Each structure stands twice: as C-alpha cells, then as structure tokens.
Amino acid sequence: MIAFASSDHVLDSYLTKSLLYVFLFQITQEQFILASQSLHLQRPGCEAVYPVGLYGWRKRCLYFFLLLLLVTMIVNLALTVWIIKVMNFSMETQQIASSQRLAAFTPPG
C-alpha cells in the first residue's frame, strides 16, 4: 500500500480509498475532485419548510368544482330518465312504430 507522512489515520484511510478508486475504477480527474470536495461542503442550517397540499382559496375552488361536477351529473341523469319516461321508450312502442312505418310505405292494394 501507499504510505503517507500524515499522522491523522482518518486522512490516510481517506486518501488510500481515493487512490484505490482512481486506480481500480478509472474515474476522471473531475470526478475525483468533486468526490474529494464533497466532504468539506457545509449544509445550511434550517431550510424553509414549504407546506404540501392545498390551502385557502385553492381548496375552496377545488371543492366548488367537485360540487358543481356532482350537481351536473345528477341533473344529467335526472333529465335522461325524464326524457325516457316522457317519450315512452320501450320495446313494445318500438315494434308498433316499426310496423306503422312499414304500413305507410306499402303500396295500397
């Protein structure tokens, strides 16, 4: 192994591992510099915590939109049922209507 003149055992082991990475994995010089500098970077203390979710007017608008969609679906279904009842749709009326149409197009005689 490579011997270093440093008395700090942690630094020696770090440099040894770094050199092994260079020789074994053939990393580039830029990758080595970035890897060695990452230990010395300090993170900022307390980051601002942003709330996750919907709050205030956005939540009210979403609830209003969902309520409007629900009311629209109910009115649509009610109108569909009403039209079916008013028009008297059934299998019997369709058979009568088709027989009347056939009678209208048949020549007299």
TORKOL-915635 format. One record per residue: residue number from 1; residue in three letters; x, y, z of N, C-alpha, C in turn. Coordinates in Angstrom, 2 decimals, m for minus. Example, Ala and Ser with C-alpha at 12.3 -4.5 7.8 and 13.67 -1.06 7.14 Angstrom:
# TORKOL-915635
@nr->1; rest->ala; nx->13.19; ny->m5.69; nz->7.80; cax->12.30; cay->m4.50; caz->7.80; cx->13.20; cy->m3.30; cz->7.80
@nr->2; rest->ser; nx->12.85; ny->m2.25; nz->7.08; cax->13.67; cay->m1.06; caz->7.14; cx->12.90; cy->0.03; cz->7.87
END
This chain:
# TORKOL-915635
@nr->1; rest->met; nx->0.83; ny->m1.18; nz->0.00; cax->0.00; cay->0.00; caz->0.00; cx->0.87; cy->1.24; cz->0.00
@nr->2; rest->ile; nx->0.24; ny->2.34; nz->m0.23; cax->0.94; cay->3.61; caz->m0.28; cx->1.01; cy->4.18; cz->1.13
@nr->3; rest->ala; nx->2.19; ny->4.61; nz->1.57; cax->2.36; cay->5.17; caz->2.91; cx->2.38; cy->6.68; cz->2.82
@nr->4; rest->phe; nx->1.68; ny->7.34; nz->3.75; cax->1.62; cay->8.79; caz->3.79; cx->2.31; cy->9.28; cz->5.05
@nr->5; rest->ala; nx->2.83; ny->10.50; nz->5.01; cax->3.57; cay->11.06; caz->6.15; cx->2.64; cy->11.74; cz->7.14
@nr->6; rest->ser; nx->1.35; ny->11.58; nz->7.00; cax->0.39; cay->12.24; caz->7.88; cx->0.14; cy->11.37; cz->9.10
@nr->7; rest->ser; nx->m0.05; ny->12.02; nz->10.25; cax->m0.30; cay->11.28; caz->11.46; cx->m1.80; cy->11.02; cz->11.65
@nr->8; rest->asp; nx->m2.60; ny->11.70; nz->10.90; cax->m4.05; cay->11.53; caz->11.03; cx->m4.47; cy->10.26; cz->10.29
@nr->9; rest->his; nx->m4.95; ny->9.29; nz->11.05; cax->m5.30; cay->7.99; caz->10.48; cx->m6.52; cy->8.10; cz->9.55
@nr->10; rest->val; nx->m7.48; ny->8.98; nz->9.86; cax->m8.67; cay->9.14; caz->9.03; cx->m8.30; cy->9.69; cz->7.67
@nr->11; rest->leu; nx->m7.41; ny->10.68; nz->7.66; cax->m6.97; cay->11.26; caz->6.40; cx->m6.22; cy->10.24; cz->5.57
@nr->12; rest->asp; nx->m5.37; ny->9.42; nz->6.22; cax->m4.64; cay->8.38; caz->5.49; cx->m5.59; cy->7.37; cz->4.85
@nr->13; rest->ser; nx->m6.59; ny->6.94; nz->5.62; cax->m7.51; cay->5.94; caz->5.05; cx->m8.35; cy->6.56; cz->3.93
@nr->14; rest->tyr; nx->m8.71; ny->7.84; nz->4.06; cax->m9.48; cay->8.50; caz->3.02; cx->m8.67; cy->8.62; cz->1.74
@nr->15; rest->leu; nx->m7.41; ny->9.04; nz->1.88; cax->m6.57; cay->9.18; caz->0.69; cx->m6.30; cy->7.83; cz->0.05
@nr->16; rest->thr; nx->m6.14; ny->6.82; nz->0.88; cax->m5.89; cay->5.48; caz->0.34; cx->m7.10; cy->5.00; cz->m0.45
@nr->17; rest->lys; nx->m8.29; ny->5.21; nz->0.12; cax->m9.50; cay->4.81; caz->m0.59; cx->m9.67; cy->5.61; cz->m1.87
@nr->18; rest->ser; nx->m9.35; ny->6.89; nz->m1.82; cax->m9.48; cay->7.72; caz->m3.01; cx->m8.55; cy->7.26; cz->m4.11
@nr->19; rest->leu; nx->m7.32; ny->6.93; nz->m3.75; cax->m6.38; cay->6.45; caz->m4.75; cx->m6.79; cy->5.09; cz->m5.30
@nr->20; rest->leu; nx->m7.38; ny->4.24; nz->m4.45; cax->m7.86; cay->2.96; caz->m4.93; cx->m8.99; cy->3.15; cz->m5.94
@nr->21; rest->tyr; nx->m9.86; ny->4.10; nz->m5.65; cax->m10.94; cay->4.40; caz->m6.62; cx->m10.36; cy->4.86; cz->m7.95
@nr->22; rest->val; nx->m9.32; ny->5.67; nz->m7.88; cax->m8.72; cay->6.17; caz->m9.12; cx->m8.12; cy->5.02; cz->m9.91
@nr->23; rest->phe; nx->m7.40; ny->4.14; nz->m9.22; cax->m6.72; cay->3.05; caz->m9.94; cx->m7.68; cy->1.94; cz->m10.34
@nr->24; rest->leu; nx->m8.61; ny->1.59; nz->m9.47; cax->m9.48; cay->0.45; caz->m9.76; cx->m10.62; cy->0.81; cz->m10.71
@nr->25; rest->phe; nx->m11.23; ny->1.96; nz->m10.51; cax->m12.41; cay->2.30; caz->m11.27; cx->m12.14; cy->3.30; cz->m12.39
@nr->26; rest->gln; nx->m10.91; ny->3.77; nz->m12.48; cax->m10.51; cay->4.66; caz->m13.56; cx->m11.45; cy->5.87; cz->m13.66
@nr->27; rest->ile; nx->m11.67; ny->6.57; nz->m12.56; cax->m12.51; cay->7.76; caz->m12.59; cx->m11.69; cy->8.92; cz->m13.12
@nr->28; rest->thr; nx->m12.39; ny->9.89; nz->m13.65; cax->m11.70; cay->11.03; caz->m14.24; cx->m11.26; cy->11.99; cz->m13.15
@nr->29; rest->gln; nx->m10.44; ny->12.94; nz->m13.54; cax->m9.92; cay->13.92; caz->m12.57; cx->m11.05; cy->14.79; cz->m12.02
@nr->30; rest->glu; nx->m12.02; ny->15.13; nz->m12.86; cax->m13.14; cay->15.95; caz->m12.40; cx->m13.97; cy->15.20; cz->m11.37
@nr->31; rest->gln; nx->m14.20; ny->13.91; nz->m11.61; cax->m14.96; cay->13.12; caz->m10.65; cx->m14.21; cy->13.00; cz->m9.32
@nr->32; rest->phe; nx->m12.87; ny->12.86; nz->m9.39; cax->m12.06; cay->12.77; caz->m8.17; cx->m12.11; cy->14.07; cz->m7.37
@nr->33; rest->ile; nx->m12.04; ny->15.19; nz->m8.07; cax->m12.08; cay->16.48; caz->m7.39; cx->m13.44; cy->16.70; cz->m6.75
@nr->34; rest->leu; nx->m14.51; ny->16.37; nz->m7.47; cax->m15.85; cay->16.52; caz->m6.91; cx->m16.06; cy->15.60; cz->m5.71
@nr->35; rest->ala; nx->m15.53; ny->14.38; nz->m5.78; cax->m15.69; cay->13.44; caz->m4.67; cx->m14.90; cy->13.89; cz->m3.45
@nr->36; rest->ser; nx->m13.73; ny->14.46; nz->m3.66; cax->m12.92; cay->14.88; caz->m2.52; cx->m13.45; cy->16.18; cz->m1.90
@nr->37; rest->gln; nx->m14.09; ny->17.03; nz->m2.70; cax->m14.62; cay->18.28; caz->m2.16; cx->m15.96; cy->18.09; cz->m1.47
@nr->38; rest->ser; nx->m16.65; ny->17.00; nz->m1.72; cax->m17.97; cay->16.83; caz->m1.15; cx->m17.93; cy->16.67; cz->0.36
@nr->39; rest->leu; nx->m16.79; ny->16.25; nz->0.92; cax->m16.69; cay->16.10; caz->2.37; cx->m16.59; cy->17.44; cz->3.07
@nr->40; rest->his; nx->m16.10; ny->18.44; nz->2.41; cax->m15.85; cay->19.73; caz->3.05; cx->m17.00; cy->20.71; cz->2.88
@nr->41; rest->leu; nx->m18.04; ny->20.32; nz->2.15; cax->m19.17; cay->21.21; caz->1.96; cx->m20.05; cy->21.22; cz->3.20
@nr->42; rest->gln; nx->m20.45; ny->22.40; nz->3.61; cax->m21.34; cay->22.53; caz->4.77; cx->m22.76; cy->22.77; cz->4.28
@nr->43; rest->arg; nx->m23.70; ny->22.09; nz->4.90; cax->m25.10; cay->22.29; caz->4.55; cx->m25.65; cy->23.46; cz->5.34
@nr->44; rest->pro; nx->m26.55; ny->24.21; nz->4.75; cax->m27.16; cay->25.30; caz->5.50; cx->m27.96; cy->24.75; cz->6.67
@nr->45; rest->gly; nx->m28.12; ny->25.56; nz->7.69; cax->m28.77; cay->25.12; caz->8.92; cx->m30.21; cy->24.70; cz->8.72
@nr->46; rest->cys; nx->m31.15; ny->25.60; nz->8.78; cax->m32.56; cay->25.27; caz->8.73; cx->m33.16; cy->25.80; cz->7.44
@nr->47; rest->glu; nx->m33.54; ny->24.88; nz->6.60; cax->m34.19; cay->25.28; caz->5.36; cx->m35.64; cy->25.64; cz->5.64
@nr->48; rest->ala; nx->m36.21; ny->26.47; nz->4.81; cax->m37.62; cay->26.82; caz->4.94; cx->m38.47; cy->25.61; cz->4.56
@nr->49; rest->val; nx->m39.43; ny->25.28; nz->5.38; cax->m40.29; cay->24.14; caz->5.12; cx->m41.56; cy->24.65; cz->4.46
@nr->50; rest->tyr; nx->m41.78; ny->24.18; nz->3.24; cax->m42.96; cay->24.60; caz->2.49; cx->m44.07; cy->23.59; cz->2.72
@nr->51; rest->pro; nx->m45.28; ny->24.06; nz->2.97; cax->m46.39; cay->23.12; caz->3.20; cx->m46.77; cy->22.40; cz->1.91
@nr->52; rest->val; nx->m47.11; ny->21.15; nz->2.06; cax->m47.52; cay->20.34; caz->0.92; cx->m49.02; cy->20.14; cz->0.99
@nr->53; rest->gly; nx->m49.73; ny->20.50; nz->m0.05; cax->m51.17; cay->20.34; caz->m0.07; cx->m51.86; cy->21.59; cz->m0.57
@nr->54; rest->leu; nx->m53.17; ny->21.54; nz->m0.51; cax->m53.99; cay->22.67; caz->m0.97; cx->m54.52; cy->23.42; cz->0.24
@nr->55; rest->tyr; nx->m54.34; ny->24.73; nz->0.24; cax->m54.79; cay->25.55; caz->1.34; cx->m55.48; cy->26.80; cz->0.80
@nr->56; rest->gly; nx->m56.41; ny->27.32; nz->1.55; cax->m57.03; cay->28.60; caz->1.23; cx->m57.97; cy->28.52; cz->0.05
@nr->57; rest->trp; nx->m57.84; ny->29.52; nz->m0.84; cax->m58.79; cay->29.65; caz->m1.94; cx->m58.67; cy->28.50; cz->m2.94
@nr->58; rest->arg; nx->m57.50; ny->27.88; nz->m3.05; cax->m57.35; cay->26.76; caz->m3.99; cx->m58.20; cy->25.57; cz->m3.56
@nr->59; rest->lys; nx->m58.21; ny->25.31; nz->m2.25; cax->m59.02; cay->24.20; caz->m1.74; cx->m60.51; cy->24.50; cz->m1.93
@nr->60; rest->arg; nx->m60.92; ny->25.74; nz->m1.65; cax->m62.32; cay->26.10; caz->m1.84; cx->m62.74; cy->25.99; cz->m3.29
@nr->61; rest->cys; nx->m61.88; ny->26.42; nz->m4.21; cax->m62.21; cay->26.31; caz->m5.64; cx->m62.29; cy->24.85; cz->m6.08
@nr->62; rest->leu; nx->m61.42; ny->24.01; nz->m5.56; cax->m61.46; cay->22.59; caz->m5.91; cx->m62.75; cy->21.96; cz->m5.39
@nr->63; rest->tyr; nx->m63.12; ny->22.26; nz->m4.15; cax->m64.37; cay->21.72; caz->m3.61; cx->m65.58; cy->22.25; cz->m4.39
@nr->64; rest->phe; nx->m65.56; ny->23.52; nz->m4.77; cax->m66.65; cay->24.07; caz->m5.56; cx->m66.75; cy->23.37; cz->m6.91
@nr->65; rest->phe; nx->m65.62; ny->23.13; nz->m7.55; cax->m65.61; cay->22.46; caz->m8.84; cx->m66.15; cy->21.03; cz->m8.71
@nr->66; rest->leu; nx->m65.75; ny->20.32; nz->m7.66; cax->m66.26; cay->18.95; caz->m7.46; cx->m67.76; cy->18.95; cz->m7.19
@nr->67; rest->leu; nx->m68.24; ny->19.91; nz->m6.40; cax->m69.67; cay->20.02; caz->m6.14; cx->m70.45; cy->20.34; cz->m7.42
@nr->68; rest->leu; nx->m69.92; ny->21.26; nz->m8.22; cax->m70.55; cay->21.61; caz->m9.50; cx->m70.59; cy->20.39; cz->m10.43
@nr->69; rest->leu; nx->m69.52; ny->19.62; nz->m10.46; cax->m69.48; cay->18.42; caz->m11.30; cx->m70.50; cy->17.39; cz->m10.82
@nr->70; rest->leu; nx->m70.64; ny->17.22; nz->m9.51; cax->m71.62; cay->16.29; caz->m8.97; cx->m73.05; cy->16.71; cz->m9.29
@nr->71; rest->val; nx->m73.35; ny->18.00; nz->m9.13; cax->m74.69; cay->18.51; caz->m9.45; cx->m74.99; cy->18.34; cz->m10.93
@nr->72; rest->thr; nx->m74.00; ny->18.61; nz->m11.79; cax->m74.19; cay->18.44; caz->m13.23; cx->m74.49; cy->16.99; cz->m13.59
@nr->73; rest->met; nx->m73.80; ny->16.05; nz->m12.95; cax->m74.05; cay->14.63; caz->m13.23; cx->m75.45; cy->14.22; cz->m12.78
@nr->74; rest->ile; nx->m75.89; ny->14.70; nz->m11.62; cax->m77.22; cay->14.35; caz->m11.13; cx->m78.31; cy->14.93; cz->m12.02
@nr->75; rest->val; nx->m78.14; ny->16.18; nz->m12.45; cax->m79.13; cay->16.80; caz->m13.34; cx->m79.16; cy->16.07; cz->m14.68
@nr->76; rest->asn; nx->m78.02; ny->15.70; nz->m15.18; cax->m77.95; cay->14.97; caz->m16.46; cx->m78.67; cy->13.63; cz->m16.35
@nr->77; rest->leu; nx->m78.44; ny->12.90; nz->m15.28; cax->m79.11; cay->11.62; caz->m15.09; cx->m80.62; cy->11.81; cz->m14.94
@nr->78; rest->ala; nx->m81.04; ny->12.83; nz->m14.18; cax->m82.47; cay->13.08; caz->m13.98; cx->m83.15; cy->13.45; cz->m15.30
@nr->79; rest->leu; nx->m82.50; ny->14.29; nz->m16.10; cax->m83.08; cay->14.65; caz->m17.40; cx->m83.16; cy->13.45; cz->m18.34
@nr->80; rest->thr; nx->m82.18; ny->12.58; nz->m18.29; cax->m82.21; cay->11.38; caz->m19.13; cx->m83.38; cy->10.48; cz->m18.75
@nr->81; rest->val; nx->m83.57; ny->10.26; nz->m17.46; cax->m84.70; cay->9.43; caz->m17.01; cx->m86.02; cy->10.09; cz->m17.38
@nr->82; rest->trp; nx->m86.12; ny->11.41; nz->m17.21; cax->m87.35; cay->12.13; caz->m17.54; cx->m87.68; cy->12.02; cz->m19.03
@nr->83; rest->ile; nx->m86.68; ny->12.18; nz->m19.87; cax->m86.91; cay->12.08; caz->m21.32; cx->m87.36; cy->10.68; cz->m21.70
@nr->84; rest->ile; nx->m86.76; ny->9.67; nz->m21.08; cax->m87.17; cay->8.29; caz->m21.38; cx->m88.62; cy->8.06; cz->m20.97
@nr->85; rest->lys; nx->m89.02; ny->8.60; nz->m19.81; cax->m90.41; cay->8.42; caz->m19.37; cx->m91.38; cy->9.19; cz->m20.25
@nr->86; rest->val; nx->m91.04; ny->10.41; nz->m20.62; cax->m91.94; cay->11.24; caz->m21.43; cx->m92.10; cy->10.66; cz->m22.83
@nr->87; rest->met; nx->m91.08; ny->10.17; nz->m23.41; cax->m91.13; cay->9.64; caz->m24.77; cx->m91.69; cy->8.23; cz->m24.82
@nr->88; rest->asn; nx->m91.93; ny->7.63; nz->m23.66; cax->m92.47; cay->6.27; caz->m23.58; cx->m91.64; cy->5.26; cz->m24.37
@nr->89; rest->phe; nx->m90.35; ny->5.30; nz->m24.13; cax->m89.49; cay->4.33; caz->m24.80; cx->m89.66; cy->2.97; cz->m24.16
@nr->90; rest->ser; nx->m89.95; ny->1.98; nz->m24.99; cax->m90.00; cay->0.59; caz->m24.55; cx->m89.89; cy->m0.27; cz->m25.80
@nr->91; rest->met; nx->m89.76; ny->m1.56; nz->m25.62; cax->m89.65; cay->m2.46; caz->m26.77; cx->m90.97; cy->m2.54; cz->m27.54
@nr->92; rest->glu; nx->m92.09; ny->m2.44; nz->m26.82; cax->m93.39; cay->m2.53; caz->m27.47; cx->m93.65; cy->m1.32; cz->m28.36
@nr->93; rest->thr; nx->m93.31; ny->m0.13; nz->m27.91; cax->m93.55; cay->1.05; caz->m28.72; cx->m92.65; cy->1.05; cz->m29.95
@nr->94; rest->gln; nx->m91.46; ny->0.51; nz->m29.83; cax->m90.59; cay->0.45; caz->m31.00; cx->m91.14; cy->m0.52; cz->m32.03
@nr->95; rest->gln; nx->m91.72; ny->m1.63; nz->m31.59; cax->m92.29; cay->m2.58; caz->m32.53; cx->m93.52; cy->m2.01; cz->m33.21
@nr->96; rest->ile; nx->m94.33; ny->m1.28; nz->m32.46; cax->m95.52; cay->m0.65; caz->m33.05; cx->m95.11; cy->0.41; cz->m34.05
@nr->97; rest->ala; nx->m94.12; ny->1.20; nz->m33.71; cax->m93.67; cay->2.26; caz->m34.61; cx->m93.09; cy->1.68; cz->m35.89
@nr->98; rest->ser; nx->m92.34; ny->0.59; nz->m35.78; cax->m91.76; cay->0.00; caz->m36.99; cx->m92.85; cy->m0.62; cz->m37.86
@nr->99; rest->ser; nx->m93.87; ny->m1.21; nz->m37.25; cax->m94.95; cay->m1.78; caz->m38.06; cx->m95.77; cy->m0.68; cz->m38.74
@nr->100; rest->gln; nx->m95.94; ny->0.47; nz->m38.08; cax->m96.64; cay->1.60; caz->m38.69; cx->m95.86; cy->2.17; cz->m39.85
@nr->101; rest->arg; nx->m94.53; ny->2.22; nz->m39.71; cax->m93.71; cay->2.71; caz->m40.82; cx->m93.78; cy->1.77; cz->m42.01
@nr->102; rest->leu; nx->m93.78; ny->0.50; nz->m41.74; cax->m93.89; cay->m0.46; caz->m42.84; cx->m95.24; cy->m0.33; cz->m43.53
@nr->103; rest->ala; nx->m96.27; ny->m0.11; nz->m42.75; cax->m97.61; cay->0.03; caz->m43.34; cx->m97.71; cy->1.31; cz->m44.16
@nr->104; rest->ala; nx->m96.99; ny->2.31; nz->m43.79; cax->m97.04; cay->3.59; caz->m44.52; cx->m96.35; cy->3.48; cz->m45.87
@nr->105; rest->phe; nx->m95.34; ny->2.60; nz->m45.98; cax->m94.61; cay->2.51; caz->m47.22; cx->m95.10; cy->1.38; cz->m48.14
@nr->106; rest->thr; nx->m96.00; ny->0.62; nz->m47.70; cax->m96.51; cay->m0.45; caz->m48.58; cx->m97.55; cy->0.14; cz->m49.55
@nr->107; rest->pro; nx->m97.50; ny->m0.29; nz->m50.74; cax->m98.46; cay->0.24; caz->m51.73; cx->m99.87; cy->m0.27; cz->m51.43
@nr->108; rest->pro; nx->m100.87; ny->0.54; nz->m51.66; cax->m102.23; cay->0.10; caz->m51.41; cx->m102.64; cy->m1.01; cz->m52.38
@nr->109; rest->gly; nx->m103.46; ny->m1.85; nz->m51.88; cax->m103.92; cay->m2.82; caz->m52.83; cx->m103.99; cy->m4.16; cz->m52.41
END
